[in-house]
Amino acid sequence: MIGGLPLFLWGFCVSTVMLWHGTFFINSLAHVYGSVRYRTPDQSRNNWWLALLTLGEGWHNNHHHFQSSANQGFFWWEVDGSYCVLRLLHRFHLVWDLRTPPAHVLDDRPGRRRAPAVSRGWRHGHDPCVRGPTEG
């Protein structure tokens, strides 16, 4: 058997424990430390250093604001490693229907005039990996 016990320990046990810790970091620290961009019914916050550590999951307030988005980092300066991997998989046609937040969701910040809610569908042939508002 290739790897044997060391492969099992490092490839499964250690990596699984690290994944759990990343999840626990986000579910606890991202509700305490960071900035709030969107009003949500919870205490979720965006935290840049948690985002770097967890490949984008630290943009937790963004996630709670628009949960059906494939990307956690809504703006170019919000590094989102998980979304980069999803975009790569999309280019190889291994994933599809990646959703990004529409413009009216991005503009829903305190102190800004809210855009009217508009139903925006995904057009056939539209590349959902491109950041920004979709065309309706």
N, C-alpha and C positions, 0 to 999 in steps of 0.2 A: 504494500500500500504506500502510495506517495504521500509523504508528510506525516502520516500517522497521528500520534498524540499531539505533537507541536502544532500541526495544521488545525486540528480540532480546537485546541486551547486558544490559539491566536485568531484563527479564522472564524470561529463561532463564539466561544465564551467571552474573550476579551472584547471583541468587536461589538457583541450584543450588550455588554455592560457599558461600554462607551456610548452606544446609541441611547441606552436608557438614561445615562447621565445628561446627555444633550437634551433629551426630551424633558427631564426634570428641571434642568436649568431654565429652559424656555417657560415651562408652566409655572415656575415660581418666580424667578428673577425678572422675567419680562412683564410681570404684573406689579413690580415694585420699582424697578430702576429704568429710566429712559424718558423719552418725550412722547407726548400725546398729540398726534396730528388730527385724528378724527374722534368725534364723540361716539363712544360705544357704551353699552350698558354695563360693561365690566371695567376693570382697572388695567386693561392691556396697554402696553407701551412699546415704542420702537426703541431698540437699543443697538447701536452700531457695532459694539464689540461682541455682543452675543450673536449678531448676524454674521460677523466674520468667523466666529468659532463654530457656528452651526450651519454654515453655507446658506444663509439667508433667512433662517427661521426667526431671527431676532427682530425682524420687522413685524412684530406680533400685533401691534395696533392696526397696521394695514390689513393683516389677515383677518382680524375680528371685524373690520369694517366691510370687507368684501371677500367672503370666504370661498367663493367659487373660482377665484383666480388661481392660475397655475403659478404665477409669480408673487412672491412676498414683497420684494422691493418694487415699488411702483414707479420710481423715478431713476434716472440713469446713475445718480450718485449712491443709490442704495444697492450695494453689492449683493447679488443673489446667485450663489453657486448652484443651488438646486435647479433653478430655472435655466441656467446655462446648460446643465446636463440634459434637461428635458428638451431644450431647443435642439441639441445635438441628436438626441434620439428621434426627434421629429424629422430632422433632415434625412435620416435613414429609414423613415416611415415605420418606426417601431412604436411611436405614440402619435396620437392625433387629437384634434379638437381641444387644443390648449386654449384656455380662455384667459384673457387679460382684462383688467378693469376698464370700462368705458369712460369717456371724458367726464360725464356727469358724476361719476363716483369719485374720480380724482379731485374734482373741484369742490367736493362736499367737506370743506374745512371750516372751522370756526372763523367768523369774521369775513367770510366770502359770501357773495351773493350766490345762492344755490341755483343751479341750472334746472330747468324743468325735467322731470323724469321722462325719458324717451326709451321706448323699447328698441333695442338694437340687436338685430339678428346677425348671425355669422353667414356671410355670403359664401357660396360655393367658389372655391379657388382662392379665397382670401388667406394669406399667410398669417395664422394666429400667433406666430412667434415674433412678429414685429411689434415692438412696444408702441403704445399710443392708442388713441381712440380708434374704434372700428367704424367702418362706413356702414350706415344702415340702409 
